[in-house]
């Protein structure tokens, strides 16, 4: 009797059960792997499928690495759209006379204390007298009040403004806000400051913006005695078109308007949107210091320069914001030269990044000569001036929107996370026929292999125990 002989399976001893990997490969949705892991020995067919699967897997991994590297470069693209609007906010218009100080407002005390600003350090009394300028005397009371000096000697809008019209409605000096720049006393139309509501325009073209007739008062210009960094040879006004949230930086960003011409300025608003790191370099840090709330390059520069001047000299210049004491006239030369050195340092002392959102105004200028021979005598009679005075001092400035639309220039991410996942999914399906669920199948298999407890055969009540 073969009582001790172990029982044989119905299929016989020569047939083995397939391994777990073979079972997984046969049931997996990963394409090609079922042809690699088959029961039995190595065959040419299995080698072919193994090589094909590895080649496809290599191509897939190469493409994934390429897409990840491209995403990590954080590329961006710039889009340009032209947007229409039913109405548009009119920009702020800052105007400065090229001449900073009126000769008729100079007094002996100013001639004593403001020699650097007036350029009269090395000018004799006789030469000043020939130019009909007051002379500094030993008994004159010197004035060190710099703010009072700039305010009293700067050109007055009431004297310069002959005509003002906005959208064919009369305006006047009360519509301008006084602002101090490196050109001295200047004026801003539509500043948006307290007491000045923001103005809108409903149409484009001439007659739908700001039109000014100004007298630049060349008879008030100071004679040039020597050449300095502050010497100005120009006659006319300097103009900057800017947004209300951005302070004027007219000495660098303004354009000149000469007398004897009517200057037409067709402008178009541009709204620019930049990306922060890592896609771009913009910064949008709120400015809580001084009088500025919104970040802009000009506000950043002015704040930085103000802080450097205060740290160095313990005072600020006239055009600088804040509550610090204005540098007295006898110290103004040192502060002014220190500021020039800061500006010449190529912004190394005041690095200011690009704001994430800003407004800019493109300009197209054209000019015609005024007055015509037919109107010269009429204007001379109207303003009680000579024809020669009209030709040398009067200018007309007409600023308007070219059309009631604006340009939106926006930086956008060239390759977002959704694009990265889409490309990886597409390459995964193309090369290995897999999906997210296939990846879950692989992790599930690895989990089952590492925990054999879950593979243990459950006890069946019909099994014999002894």
C-alpha positions in Angstrom: 0.0 0.0 0.0 1.2 3.4 -0.8 -0.2 5.0 2.3 2.8 7.1 2.9 3.1 8.3 -0.7 2.0 12.0 -0.9 -1.0 12.7 -3.0 -0.5 14.0 -6.6 -2.3 17.0 -8.1 -4.6 16.3 -10.9 -2.4 18.2 -13.3 0.8 16.3 -12.3 4.1 17.3 -10.7 5.6 18.8 -13.8 3.2 21.7 -14.0 4.1 24.6 -11.6 1.9 27.4 -10.5 2.7 30.8 -12.1 4.6 33.4 -10.0 3.0 36.5 -8.5 4.9 38.7 -11.0 3.6 36.7 -13.9 0.0 36.9 -12.6 0.4 40.7 -12.2 1.9 41.2 -15.6 -0.9 39.2 -17.2 -3.6 41.3 -15.5 -1.9 44.7 -15.7 -3.1 47.4 -18.0 0.5 48.3 -18.7 0.9 47.6 -22.4 3.5 44.9 -23.5 4.4 43.7 -20.0 2.2 40.7 -20.3 4.3 39.4 -23.2 7.5 39.7 -21.2 6.6 37.8 -18.1 5.2 34.5 -19.3 5.5 31.0 -17.8 8.3 29.0 -19.2 11.8 29.7 -20.4 13.3 32.5 -22.4 12.1 32.7 -26.0 12.9 35.1 -28.9 9.4 36.4 -28.6 9.9 37.3 -25.0 13.3 39.0 -25.7 11.7 41.0 -28.5 8.9 42.3 -26.2 11.3 42.9 -23.4 13.5 45.1 -25.6 10.5 46.9 -27.0 9.1 47.6 -23.6 12.5 48.9 -22.3 12.9 51.1 -25.3 9.4 52.6 -24.9 10.0 53.1 -21.2 13.3 54.8 -21.9 11.7 57.2 -24.4 8.9 57.9 -22.0 11.3 58.7 -19.1 13.4 60.9 -21.5 10.4 62.9 -22.5 9.3 63.3 -18.9 12.7 64.6 -17.9 12.7 67.0 -20.8 9.3 68.4 -19.9 10.3 68.8 -16.2 13.5 70.6 -17.2 11.5 72.9 -19.5 9.0 73.6 -16.7 11.8 74.3 -14.2 13.1 77.0 -16.5 9.9 79.0 -15.8 9.5 80.5 -19.3 6.9 83.2 -19.9 5.2 84.7 -23.0 4.0 88.3 -23.6 0.6 88.9 -25.0 -0.7 92.1 -26.5 -4.4 92.9 -26.7 -6.2 96.1 -27.7 -9.2 96.7 -25.4 -12.1 99.1 -26.1 -13.7 101.2 -23.4 -16.8 103.4 -23.3 -14.9 106.0 -21.2 -11.3 106.3 -20.0 -9.6 108.0 -17.1 -7.6 111.0 -18.2 -4.0 110.9 -17.1 -2.2 113.3 -14.8 -0.3 116.1 -16.7 2.7 117.7 -14.9 4.1 120.9 -16.3 7.3 122.7 -15.4 8.9 125.8 -16.7 12.5 125.3 -17.8 13.4 128.4 -15.8 13.3 127.6 -12.1 13.5 131.1 -10.5 11.8 134.3 -11.6 14.2 137.2 -11.6 11.5 139.7 -10.5 11.0 137.8 -7.3 14.7 137.8 -6.3 15.6 139.9 -3.3 19.0 140.9 -1.8 18.6 138.3 1.0 17.9 135.6 -1.6 21.0 136.7 -3.6 23.1 136.3 -0.5 22.0 132.8 0.6 21.0 131.1 -2.8 24.1 131.8 -4.8 24.7 128.2 -5.6 21.1 127.7 -6.9 21.3 131.0 -8.9 24.7 130.3 -10.3 26.1 133.7 -9.0 28.9 132.5 -6.7 31.6 134.1 -8.9 29.6 137.0 -10.4 30.6 140.5 -9.4 28.2 143.1 -8.1 28.8 145.2 -11.2 27.8 142.4 -13.5 24.7 141.7 -11.5 23.7 145.3 -11.6 24.1 145.4 -15.4 21.7 142.5 -15.6 19.3 144.4 -13.4 19.5 141.9 -10.6 19.5 142.7 -6.9 22.9 142.7 -5.2 23.8 140.9 -2.0 24.8 143.5 0.6 26.5 142.9 3.9 23.6 144.3 5.9 21.0 142.1 4.1 19.2 139.6 6.2 20.0 136.2 4.8 17.2 133.7 4.3 17.9 130.0 4.8 14.2 129.0 4.2 14.6 126.9 1.1 10.9 126.0 0.7 10.0 129.6 0.9 12.6 130.5 -1.7 11.4 127.9 -4.2 7.7 128.8 -3.6 8.2 132.6 -3.9 10.5 132.6 -6.9 8.9 129.7 -8.9 6.7 130.5 -11.8 3.0 131.0 -11.0 0.3 129.2 -12.9 -1.9 132.2 -12.6 0.7 134.3 -14.5 1.5 131.6 -17.1 -1.9 130.3 -17.9 -3.7 132.3 -20.6 -6.4 129.8 -21.7 -7.4 126.4 -20.4 -10.1 124.1 -21.7 -10.9 120.5 -20.9 -13.4 118.7 -23.2 -14.3 122.2 -24.5 -15.1 123.4 -20.9 -13.2 126.2 -19.3 -10.7 125.4 -16.6 -8.2 127.5 -14.7 -5.3 127.6 -12.2 -7.6 126.1 -9.5 -7.6 122.8 -11.5 -3.9 122.5 -11.0 -2.0 121.1 -8.0 1.3 122.5 -7.0 4.1 119.9 -6.9 7.9 120.4 -6.4 10.3 118.6 -8.7 14.0 119.0 -9.5 12.8 121.8 -11.8 11.4 123.6 -8.8 7.8 124.7 -8.6 5.6 122.7 -11.1 1.9 122.0 -11.6 -0.2 118.9 -12.2 -3.5 118.8 -13.9 -5.9 116.0 -12.9 -3.7 114.9 -10.0 -6.5 113.2 -8.2 -5.4 114.7 -4.9 -7.8 115.8 -2.2 -10.2 118.4 -3.7 -9.5 117.4 -7.3 -11.8 114.8 -8.7 -10.6 112.5 -11.4 -11.6 113.5 -14.9 -12.8 111.0 -17.6 -13.0 111.4 -21.3 -15.7 109.9 -23.5 -14.1 110.4 -27.0 -10.8 110.4 -28.7 -9.2 113.1 -30.8 -8.6 116.8 -30.5 -11.1 118.8 -28.5 -11.7 115.9 -26.2 -8.7 116.4 -23.9 -6.7 119.2 -22.4 -5.8 122.3 -24.3 -3.6 125.0 -22.8 -2.2 128.3 -23.9 0.8 129.3 -21.8 3.1 132.3 -21.5 6.6 131.0 -20.5 7.7 134.5 -19.5 11.2 134.6 -21.0 11.6 138.1 -19.5 11.7 136.3 -16.1 14.5 133.9 -17.1 17.8 134.3 -15.2 20.8 135.1 -17.3 23.4 132.4 -17.6 26.7 133.5 -15.9 28.6 130.1 -16.0 28.0 126.5 -17.0 27.0 124.2 -14.1 25.1 120.9 -13.8 22.0 123.0 -13.2 22.4 125.3 -16.2 19.5 125.3 -18.6 19.8 126.7 -22.1 16.2 125.8 -23.1 13.1 128.1 -23.2 9.7 126.5 -22.9 8.1 123.9 -20.6 8.7 120.3 -19.8 5.7 118.0 -19.6 5.1 114.5 -18.3 2.1 112.3 -18.8 1.7 109.8 -16.0 -0.9 108.0 -13.9 -2.2 109.5 -10.7 -0.7 106.8 -8.5 2.8 107.5 -9.8 4.7 110.6 -8.8 6.2 112.8 -11.5 9.9 112.2 -12.4 9.9 114.9 -15.0 13.6 115.6 -15.2 14.1 112.2 -16.7 10.8 111.2 -18.2 9.4 114.5 -19.4 9.3 115.9 -23.0 9.9 119.5 -24.0 7.4 121.9 -25.6 8.8 125.0 -27.2 7.2 128.5 -27.5 6.0 129.7 -30.9 4.3 126.3 -31.7 1.1 124.5 -31.1 2.0 121.0 -30.0 -0.4 118.1 -30.5 0.2 115.1 -28.2 -1.8 112.0 -29.1 -1.5 109.5 -26.3 -2.5 105.9 -25.8 -2.8 104.2 -22.4 -0.9 101.0 -21.9 -1.6 98.7 -19.0 1.3 96.4 -18.3 1.1 93.2 -16.1 4.4 91.5 -15.2 4.9 88.2 -13.4 6.6 87.8 -10.0 9.5 85.3 -9.5 10.2 82.6 -10.6 8.6 83.5 -14.0 9.5 87.2 -13.9 11.2 89.8 -11.8 8.4 92.1 -10.8 7.7 93.2 -7.2 4.5 94.6 -5.8 5.5 95.6 -2.2 3.2 98.3 -0.8 4.9 101.5 0.1 3.9 102.7 3.5 6.7 105.3 3.8 6.2 109.0 3.1 3.2 109.9 0.9 3.2 106.9 -1.4 0.8 104.0 -1.2 1.3 102.1 -4.5 4.7 100.7 -5.6 6.2 102.2 -8.8 9.8 102.6 -10.0 9.7 106.4 -9.6 8.3 106.2 -6.1 10.9 103.7 -5.2 13.7 105.9 -6.5 12.4 109.0 -4.8 12.0 107.2 -1.5 15.5 105.7 -1.7 17.1 109.0 -2.7 15.3 110.7 0.1 16.5 108.2 2.7 20.1 108.5 1.5 20.0 112.3 1.6 18.5 112.3 5.1 21.0 109.8 6.4 23.9 111.8 4.9 22.8 115.4 5.7 20.0 115.1 8.2 17.6 117.0 5.9 15.6 116.5 2.6 15.5 118.4 -0.6 12.5 120.5 -1.7 11.1 117.9 -4.1 11.4 115.0 -1.7 8.5 113.7 0.4 8.3 113.3 4.2 8.3 115.4 7.3 12.1 115.8 7.7 13.5 119.4 7.7 14.2 120.8 4.3 17.9 121.4 3.8 18.7 125.1 4.3 20.0 127.2 1.4 23.6 127.3 2.7 23.6 123.4 2.8 21.7 122.8 -0.4 24.8 122.6 -2.6 26.2 119.6 -0.7 22.8 117.8 -0.8 22.3 118.5 -4.5 25.8 117.2 -5.5 25.3 114.1 -3.3 22.0 113.4 -5.2 23.8 113.8 -8.6 26.3 111.2 -7.4 23.5 108.9 -6.4 21.9 109.2 -9.8 25.2 108.7 -11.6 25.8 105.4 -9.7 23.7 103.5 -12.3 21.0 102.8 -9.7 23.4 100.6 -7.7 22.5 102.6 -4.6 18.8 102.5 -5.4 17.8 99.3 -7.1 14.1 99.4 -7.9 12.4 96.5 -9.6 9.6 96.5 -12.1 6.1 96.8 -10.5 3.7 93.8 -11.2 1.1 96.2 -12.6 1.6 99.6 -14.0 0.2 102.2 -16.5 2.2 103.9 -19.2 1.3 106.4 -21.8 2.6 106.3 -25.4 3.0 109.7 -27.1 2.9 110.9 -30.7 3.9 114.6 -31.1 3.2 117.0 -34.0 3.7 120.7 -34.2 2.5 123.7 -36.1 3.9 127.3 -36.0 2.0 129.9 -34.1 1.0 132.6 -34.3 0.2 132.9 -38.0 0.8 136.3 -39.7 -3.0 136.7 -39.7 -3.4 136.2 -35.9 -0.2 137.7 -34.5 -1.6 141.2 -34.2 -4.9 140.0 -32.7 -3.1 138.0 -30.0 -0.8 140.9 -29.3 -3.7 143.2 -28.8 -5.7 140.6 -26.8 -2.9 140.0 -24.2 -1.5 143.5 -24.4 1.9 142.3 -25.6 4.1 142.9 -28.7 4.0 140.6 -31.7 7.6 139.7 -31.0 6.7 138.8 -27.4 3.9 136.6 -28.6 6.2 134.7 -31.0 8.9 134.1 -28.3 6.7 133.3 -25.3 3.3 131.8 -26.2 2.7 128.1 -26.8 -0.4 126.0 -27.1 -0.4 122.4 -25.8 -3.2 120.0 -26.8 -3.2 116.5 -25.2 -5.8 114.0 -26.0 -6.4 110.2 -26.4 -5.8 109.0 -30.0 -8.8 106.6 -29.6 -10.9 105.4 -26.8 -9.0 102.1 -26.3 -5.9 100.9 -24.5 -3.3 98.3 -24.9 -3.1 95.4 -22.5 0.5 94.0 -22.4 0.6 91.0 -20.1 3.2 88.4 -19.2 1.8 84.9 -18.8 3.3 81.6 -17.8 4.4 79.8 -20.9 4.1 76.3 -19.3 1.8 75.7 -16.4 1.4 72.7 -14.2 -1.7 71.6 -16.1 0.4 71.6 -19.3 3.1 69.6 -17.6 0.7 66.9 -16.4 -1.0 66.8 -19.8 2.3 66.3 -21.6 3.4 63.6 -19.2 0.0 61.8 -19.5 0.2 62.0 -23.3 3.7 60.6 -23.4 2.7 57.9 -20.9 -0.2 56.8 -23.1 1.9 56.9 -26.3 4.9 55.0 -25.2 3.7 52.6 -22.5 0.0 52.7 -22.7 -0.4 53.6 -19.1 -2.5 55.9 -17.0 -2.8 57.1 -13.4 -4.7 53.9 -12.6 -1.9 51.9 -14.0 0.5 53.6 -11.7 -1.8 52.7 -8.8 -1.8 49.1 -9.9 2.0 49.0 -9.7 2.0 50.5 -6.2 -0.7 48.1 -5.2 1.4 45.2 -6.4 4.5 46.4 -4.5 2.4 46.9 -1.4 1.1 43.4 -1.6 4.6 41.9 -2.1 6.0 43.7 0.9 3.1 42.5 3.1 2.8 38.7 2.6 0.4 38.6 5.5 -2.3 39.6 3.2 -1.4 36.8 0.8 -1.8 34.1 3.5 -4.4 31.5 2.6 -7.4 31.8 4.9 -8.3 28.7 7.0 -11.2 26.7 5.6 -13.3 24.8 8.1 -13.3 21.7 5.9 -9.6 21.3 6.2 -8.3 18.6 8.5 -6.4 19.8 11.5 -4.6 16.7 12.6 
